[in-house]
Each structure stands twice: as C-alpha cells, then as structure tokens.
Amino acid sequence: MARTPDPAERRAAEPLARHGKLPSRHPFTQMIALVGVVAAVLTLAVAGVASFTLWDTTSAITGNAVVLEGDDEIPPSLGAIEGGVNLLMVGTDSCEGQDVALFPRCGNDDSPGERNDVTMLVHISDAPRRVTVVSIPRDMLVDLPACTGPDGTHYPAGRSQMLNSSYTHGGLACTAATVEKLTGEPIQFAAAIRWTGVIHMSDAIGGVDVCVAGDISDGHTGLTLTAGTHTLQGVEALQFLRIRHGIGDGSDLGRISNQQQFMSSMVRKLQSGDVLGNPQVLLSLATTALSQVTQGQLVLSSGLTNPTLMVQIAMAVKGVAYDDIVFVQYPTSYRPGNGRSDVVPVTSAATVLFEALRENRPLTLTGEASQGYGVEVTGEAPAADSASPASAPETPASESPVQDAAPSPAATDAASPAPSSTDEARVDLPSQISGQTAAQLTCTQPER
C-alpha cells in the first residue's frame, strides 16, 4: 500500500496508467474536487492546478517547499498516478501574518510558536480507488521522533508528547515523521496552512453549507449561529472549523466531527456545477492558492509543487463514490484523571483501520458520528446536480486529458456518484472509531 516505485520502475512503466476521458470536466477541475476530499480545513493548494501555467511558472512555489524523507522525482507524463498515495494535511496556529483584530491572542503573544492544531492523513487507495481521511486529535499523546527544524535546530525524540507539539519540534517534515511513526503509513506528500489562508480559500470557493441543530455561541472564536442551515465563508468558516466550546462535549474530539461535517459538505459542493461548472470560481481558487503560498500562509512538500503530479492525483480520485469517501477520527480514550484534555491512542482499533487501508478493503462505520458528541447524522445527501466524475468513460492513452471535450448525453444525465463498493469484502470498523461518509448529512449539536 502506498508504495512509491523507484525511478527505474517508473521509467519502464511510462506512459502512466490509463487516461480518463472527461466529457464534461476539464482535468484541472478534478484537482479542485480533490481539494474538497483532502481537507476543507486546509483547502489544499492543489486547487492551484486549475491554472497550470500560472502555477508552473512561479518559482516561489518550489523555493519554499519542504522536503520530506523519501522524496524523489515525479513521472513527467500525465495520467492517473499508480498505486496508493498518502497526503498529510496540517492546519497550524501561527500568529505570523495574522490579523490581530481577528485573533486577539496574537497581540498578547500568550502562546508563542506554531503548532499543528489540525492533523489529517488522507489515504487514496490503489484501484479500486477509495479516499479515507483520518483526523488525529491534536491533544493525543504520541512518541515524537528526533527532528531537525527548518532553521537547523535539532530536537531530540520525546515520549508521550502532545501531537500538536510536533510542528514546533521541526515543522511540517517533523509532523509527517510523527504521523508515520504513529500509523505505520509512509507519507508521500504534505501541506500546511495558517488561519488567514483558510479564510481566503473558503472565500474563493464561495462558502460551504453547514447544519446547526440549535443556537450556538462561542466567546472564544466569536462565532454565533442560530439553529438551521448556514452558508459559511471567510472568517465565519474558520470560526466554525475552530469551534469546540459551545458544541458537543466542548472537547477537541467534538471539533473534529464538526470539521468532518464541513468537509463532507464541501466535497458535495465541489462536485456540483456551482464550482466545477464555473471557470471564474476555478480560477479564483487557483490564484488564491498561489497567493497563499507566496505569502507564507500555505506550505507544501516538494512533491506537491509539481502541477503534473497534482493532476495525476486528481485523476486517480475522479470516480470515487460518496460512500467510499470516509472521514474518521483516530480512535482515542481520555487519559484517566485528566478530564477532557489529554487523550491516548486506542491502538487495537487503529490497527483494524490501517490494516483495512493497506488491504484496500471498503469500510463500514459502526460507531457514532462523533466521539465528542459534536454532530449527529440527519440523513443522506441528495443526488448531485451535475455529472458524476465516475460517469466518465475510458479513453485511449494517446488522447490528452488536458483538452476540453464536449459532454456526452450519458455524462450529463448522471445524477450522482457511482454506487459504492459491494458488501462482500467490507471491514466493519470498531465502534471506537467515529466518523461519517460524504454520503451522510450531519448536523452540529449544541453543547450538552
């Protein structure tokens, strides 16, 4: 699973896997769809590939890239990337470049440094393609590997440290190494975004619909919402993603499920005509992502600076059904005597999850939608209002995937993503693993 071929193997395998004919979608729009799968919290810079030339000619992208252990060259040809892929998505709490009016703590410098407040491992399986997003609680106690920071400072290994200290101990590369140590999964690509970057990226997409079951008000983030459905963008979107006081049990675990509601809704919006059928929105995403990199609000590993690679990843996930886009929380339990603060990993349950991912087995959720009572499932998502990526037929390898094609009747008549995997080889995840699929509608619950 997620094995990266050596350069000789890749050269022998060219041209890369089959090219998919996209009757109603430019392949760059598939990259935008990946953004929603990867992380609404981060709205990954992968969106920048919607403007391939703009991205490819900007030296700042590669100049600021972070090198991960095991980085090597990317195949030059376009096509769906072969094998499984793991991407690490990190949201940090740095005050650098932030608006003090929006984040008062930045003016007080009450918590210096930069931590990974949001940490998500995105696994894209080999064929048949599935996407699993594993959110890892920031307060979970883990063993940190020895790391060297961007400035050359060496940090020794540490036992039973909060996960969110890994970024402080060596930046994005150290967080990637920590997650690899925890999960046993090799990470090929990584990205980190700061608060201001999230605000601008959510503005670019035009907002995301979220459901709130009752009135909520949080003095920590400043978010106040009445019961009902709201379209959030900009500052409100970031406040919603950060909120934990006022929802569920007030813990980080409740916040994770809140973020998963946002991500699921964003996936559905990105696959709708509102985004994929709107060139202006696509270009806005591209240029916004680029500006966040150049302004230091978005950091990429070196592999993600290659626009060809990003198109390859997008093509690999273009046909994934909503039921096979699964958002889960790494299973945890509270450390005895610590209230709702530090949590420890439940490795027995996690082992079931990661073994299923390595074997590329479809997943069935048996636990609650939220380990912190943050959301509840309210129903199934309605049919998509635009052609499904899965409806695209195969096309000969000689046909370039970067050229627009006229939509076929079969494509435009498609109402929703392809049916999910059969039940034959499904893995029932332990009940300690909470989460939801992109096919499920969830609603944020007021604090108990």
Secondary structure, 3 states (H helix, E strand, C coil): CCCCCCHHHHHHHCCCCCCECCCCCCHHHHHHHHHHHHCCCCCCHHHHHHHHHHHHCCHHHHHCCECCCCCCCCCCCCCCCCCCEEEEEEEECCCCCCCCCCCHHHHHCCCCCCCEEEEEEEEECCCCCCEEEEECCCCEEEEECCEECCCCCEECCEEEEEHHHCCCCCHHHHHHHHHHHHHCCCCCEEEEECHHHHHHHHHHHCCEEEEECCCEEECCCCEEECCEEEEECHHHHHHHHHCCCCECCCCHHHHHHHHHHHHHHHHHHHCCHHHHCCHHHHHHHHHHHHHHHHCCCEEEEHHHHCHHHHHHHHHHHCCCCHHHEEEEECCEEECCCCCCCCEEECHHHHHHHHHHHHCCCCEECCCCCCCCCCEEEEEECCCCCCCCHHHCCECCCCCCCCCCCCCCHHHHHCCCCCCCCCCCCCEECCCCCCEEECCEEEEECECC
